[in-house]
């Protein structure tokens, strides 16, 4: 057998199959929804992205015959600002590479296809940037992704939530940072609109708050045991706190989704197992979607471990400074090094108009 193998090696070449097998691309659900809804805008300019957020309402006061009204201006708006961020991807090809690759010996014709290959890779990597914390150390050149406004200072002792304590677009996410009062334990109870005008909701699914105080009824506070209670809590409170921005989708880390799906399979209810919610994921070809309490629940590569997000899609926008999302330059031939240089770039940012109405499911405790 060994002699036969050696004889084959010495007399027979390989059969080379043209092309390549690409195993690098992931499933990108959030980007698909953003793209399908036209939430990518072009041609932005100026020094920064700048928009106004209304945070305060006028006061309602009782009035009867004989009373005299006292007039004063109401300061209703604050300014949110995000600087632009940028991404680039480069490659180069030496002249001798091009000469070697151009003949029939070139199994993958990468010179003629290099711009397309790079464009596909850029489009594959960019969607994952939607989740990062653009304020974190090392991320100051990257998008202000969803994690940019979900920072907490710890777990609340009186509600199954995290205490929001972050800054996004120059505005604090802390409760009461613009004053106001609240009756009861937020997000329960009620209070002034400016008390929580720019506060997202962080649901702590491992919270030890007693069920009698609004916590989870499960004795063991882990996601497989509390997921349904935590999701219902987050969805209902988000709808209560932000009337104008309805949750469309909840995107979980794949392991959280697997554990949530295991609980749903036993129920055999079409209304739960079919994704007929407002996200449009089923129409976009994604089948692993559950509709839970009116919100589509799914998963995606890139969501941080042990976390998930409830998102009102109408508040998301990918802003590009150019007329295209990704712009290709080159190939530019450098005579000194005998190389063709290829470059792609994107300048802009990921913008959330207001963080109120967004929900994160996390293990805070």
N, C-alpha and C positions, 0 to 999 in steps of 0.2 A: 504494500500500500504506500509506504514511504517513497519507494522508487517511482511509483506511478505519479505521485503528487509532485516530485521533483521534476519529472519529465514534462508534466503539464506546465509547471512554472517556467521551465526553460523554453517551451515551444509555443505557449498560448498567452495572448494578452487578455486584459480585462475587457469586458463589453461596457463602455462608458455610456451612461444615459444622460442625455442633454438636460440642462436645467438643474433645479434644486428643490429640496423639500423644506418649506418654511414652517418651523415649529415654534415661532417666537411670539405670535400674536395672542392677545387675551380677549375675553368677552367684555365689552365696554357698554354698560347699560345706561349710565347717567349721560354719557356723551351722546348716545343715540337719541335719548329723549330731548336733550338740549338742541341737537341738530334738527330733529323732526318738528320742534316747536318754533324754529327760527330765532333762537335765543343767542345767536352770534351776531354781533354788530361790528361794522367796519368804519374806517376813516376817522377814528378818534384823534384828537390833537390836544393842544394846550399843555401846560406843565403837569397837570394831574387830572384824574377823574374827580369831579366835584359835583355833589348833589345835596339837596336840602331834605332834611327829615323833620316832619312835623311831630313834635313830642308832647305838646301841651294843648289842652282845651280851655275855652273860656269857662268861667265859673257861673253856675246857675244859682240864682238867689230869689228868695221869695219877695213879692212886691204887692202892695195894696194901695188903695186910694190914700193920697196924702203923703206917701213916701217920696223921697227925693233920691234919684240915682246919682251915684258917684262914678265918674268915668276915668278909666286908666287903660293904657295900651297893654295888650297881652303878647308877650314874647313867645311865639309858637314854634319857631324853627331853629334847628341847629344844622351845622354844615358837616357833612361826611366827605372825606378825601382819601383817595388811594393813589399812590404813585404808580407809574407804569413799571412793568417788569419785562424781561426779555429772555428768550431762549434761542440757542443756536445749535446747529449740527454741521460738522465739517468732515471732509475726507479729501484725500489727494491721490493722484494716480501718476506714477512715473512713466515717462515716455517708453521705456523699455518694457514695462508691464503691458502697455497698450499694444505694442508690437507683438508681444508673445500671445496675448489674449485674442487677437483679432482673427487668427487662423482657425481652421477646423479643430485644432487642439484645445481651443477654449470651450470647456464644457459649460461654464456659466459665463455668458457674455456680459461681464459686469461693467465694462466701460460704457457701452451704449445704454445700459439700464441703470447706471449708478444713481442718477438723479431721481428716478422713480423709486428705486430701492430706499434711498434716504428719505424721500417724502413719505413712503409707507411707514418707515420706522419712526419718523417724527410724529405722524398722526397716531401711531400706536402708543407712544410714550406720553404725549401731552395730556390725555384724559386722566391719567393717574395723578397729575398735578392738581386736579380739582379738590383733592382731599387733604392736602398738606397744610401745615401751619406756616404761613408766610412770615410770621413774626418770630419764629423760632431761630435760634442760633444756627447759622449755616444756610438758612433759607431766604436771606434778604434779597436775592435776585430772582426768586421764584414766585409763582402765583400766591395771592392771598386766598388760599383754598378754604374749605369748610371748617377745618380745624382751627382757623385763625381767630374764631370768635367763640369757641367752646371751652376755653380755659376755666377751671374752677379752683376755689381756694380750699375745698374740702367738701364733706358731706353734711347736709343739714341734719340737725338733731330732731327736727319736728315735722319733717316731710320727706318722702322718699325721693329726694332730688339732690343734685350737687349745687353748691353755692356759686353762681356765675361770677367770675372775676377776671375779665379780659378786656382788651381794647381792640376795636376793629374800625378801620377808616377814621381813626382819631377819636372815636366815641367809646365811652365805657359801657360794658355790658352788665355792670353791677346794679342790683335792685336799688332804687331810691337815689341814684347818683344825681338826679335832677330834682330831688325833693319828692314831695307827695307823701301820702299816707296809705296804709293798707289795713283792712280789718280782716282778721283771720290769718291763717298760714298760707302764704303764697306757694303754689298757684291756686290754691283754694281761696275762698273768701272773695272780697272785692275791694276796690280802692281807686285811687286816681290813675288816669291814663298815663301820666308822666312818671309814675312810680316804676313801671316796668316797660317803658316805651321801646327800649333797645336791649331787652334781655331775652336770650333764647332759653329753652327749657332743657335741662340735663336730667334725665330720669335715671336714678340709681337703682338698678335692678337687683343689687345685693344689699339694699338698705335694711337696717335692723329696726327701723321705726315700726312700732306695733301696729297691727291691723286696726285696732280701735282708734288709732290716731291717723289713719289714712295710709298705712303701710301695707305690705303684702301679707296675704293670709297663709301662704305656704310656710311650713315650719322651717324648711331648709332654704335659705335665701340664695339660690343659684339660678342662672338663666333658664335651664330646662324646667325649673319649678315655678318661676315667676314671670316667664316671658309673656304669657297672655295677659296677666294683670298689668305688667309694665307697659306693654304696647297699648292696651286700652286706656290706661292712665294718661300716657303721652298724647295719644290721638285726641282724646276728649278735652284735655287741658289746652292743647294747642288750638283747637277750634274755639274754645271759650275765650282765650286770651287774644287771638288774632282773627277777628271776624272776616277781614278782607283777603286773607291769604290762606286758602285751604290746603291742607296736606294732600299731595298727589301720590307720593310714593315713600316707602320706607325701605332703605337699602342697608342690609345687614352684612357683616362679615360672614363668609361662607360657613364657618362652623356654627355661628349663632343661628343662621338660617336652617342648617341641617337639623339642629335640635328643635327649633320651632316647627319645622315641617313634620318631624316625628310625632309631635303632639296633634297635628292637624289630620294625619292619615287615619287615625282611629275614629274620626267623626263622620267621615263619608258624607259630607254635605257639599253639594255642588256650589252653593253660594260662597263657601269658604275656599274650596280648592281651585276655583277658576278665577283668573285674574281679570275681572271686568271693571276694575277701578278706573280712575281718571288719568293714570300715567300714560296709557297707550302702549305699555310694554308688550301685551299680547299681539296687538296689531303690528308691532315692530318685529315679531318673530320670536320673542322670548317666552317660553312655555312654563318655566319654573317660577311661577308667580302665584301667591295666595292673596285673595282679597279678604282682609280682616278688618271688621268694623268700618268698611267703606274705603279703606286705604290699601293700595297694592303693596305687598311685602315681597321683596326679592333679595338677591345677594349680588355682590360684585367683587371681582379681583381688585385689590388696592385699598379696600376699606380696612382700617386698623383692627388689630386683633381685639376681640371682646367688645366691639362697638357696632353701632348702627345709627342711621340718621333718618329722621322724618323730614321730608323736603317739600316746601311749596314751590313748585317749579317756576311759577311766574315771577319769582323774586331773583332768579339766577340769570346772569348774563356774562358771556365771554366777550370781552371788548378788545378789538384789534385796532391798532393805529394805522394799519395798512389796508389797502383795498382787497386784499386776500388774507386769509388767516395765516398761511405759511408762504413765504416768498423765497424763491430759489435764485441765487446768484451764481453765475458761471455756467460751464467751466471756464476758469480764467487761467490762461497758460503763463507760467512763470519761467522765463527763458533761463534764469540763473540756475534753477534747480531741475529744469526739464520736467516739470510736473504740471498736470492739470489740477486746479484746486476747485472744489465744490463746496458751496455754502448754502444752508437754509437758515431762515430766522423767522421769529415771531415776536412782535412787541405789542404789549397790551397788559391786560390783567383779567382776573376772574372777579366779578363784582356781585355782591349781594346787596340789594337795595336797603333792606332792613332785616336784621337778624331775628326780630320778633316773629314768632310763628314757626321757627326751626326747632327741631327736637333731636337730642342725642340720647341714645341708650348706652349706658356705660356702667362699669363696676367701679363706683366711686369709693364705697366704704372699704 
